[in-house]
Amino acid sequence: MPADPPAATGPATRRAPLASPTGRTTPPTGTTPPARTTPPTGSTPPARRNPADLLLPAAREHGGAPGDAGPGSPHHSGRPDPHPGTRPVPRTPPLARSLLLLLSTTALVGSIAAAVRIGTADTGWTDLARVLATRLGLDAEPLPPLVDSLLWDLRLPRVLMAALVGASLAVCGTVLQAVTRNALADPYLLGISSGASTGAVAVVVLGIGATTLGVTGGALAGALLSFALLLLLLRRTGLDSVRIVLTGVVVGQLLTALTSLILMASADADTTRAVTHWLLGSMAPARWNTVVVCAIVTPLGLAIAWLCSNALDGLAFGTDTAASLGIEVRHTRMLLLVVTSALTAVAVATVGAIGFVGLIVPHGVRFLVGPLHRVLLPYAALAGAVFLVWTDALARIAFAPREVPVGVITALLGVPLFLLVLRRRGEL
């Protein structure tokens, strides 16, 4: 029987570290390792932490997705973070952020003013100034009635609607990509736009309260129905699954077929032609009453999403991480999904289904300002507004005097980016 090893008799005698089965080494005899406690799986730590503190500096600086270890991050270089989750993350200087916000707002205002002048009829900056001055009650010479009606009743509501819808869809895409943790999430791809279209068409064709609020209510009901069907089909795999886009496409195709069935069964030839053109996405139906409805819903939805920005940061890491940070995952997720459905429904009820705005804009803005949602959401709204204003202007003049539906232009721009994102994810 082997003899016991001699015991240490003084401070000069030290034992070599012993290797554990996991590859870690035990500290020498006589030293007291720092106490570490591992909470059981699913437990909630007592302190609530800000999800934004988990974002890596490299992701904040280079616009990577949360959790990505890009070049320059401690995880990429092999040097462990001495205080993970607690070290202050470098932030954009307030002056630079304020300057970027000022430039973005100026770009939006300038884009709206320039887009109002674009069209088949030639109008100038002075005409726009005189129209605005007349409506504000200032001392200005009125324009001829035809030019005044062209600018005030047709072009200005159309451009403002394009800005509001672009901001709504960009915010919806940003929220959905965080909630589902899928870079391809978008109201159009997940079938929400198709559901809203089905509800709006049912109200118009079947004559169930075909007013602005009635069509908006029908679109909201259809959007919520499509989301409920999506959640039902994904009840086992969850929203974090990569199957969400495929399931959304299936739901969208089902609801598109249902819309076509309603049109073929109940509508006449003129209504079918008008609704089909509207379903492609067009700003032509925009009027001041619809602009007012959209102007109320869009800022409200953006404010709710911005107030949930910390929760979105946590959800971007997964439901388990969000729950461990003290976030009410179920209630927050359902609130954000309802807000997304409402924003999409108002947009679809007014201008039809416009795809890929929620896919193009968030990726571009995230690359510029990073993934922190309290910064990302306002810039995504501004960028989406500018993008759709100029896309609509292009749709008006590309084949003048014919007008191309703006949804066609956004699809032509969005499909290549969709393929690029698929290729970067290794799924193509």
Summary of the structure (lengths in Angstrom):
residues: 428
radius of gyration: 27.3
end to end distance: 64.1
largest distance: 112.9
contacts: 1388
relative contact order: 0.14
helix: 63%
strand: 0%
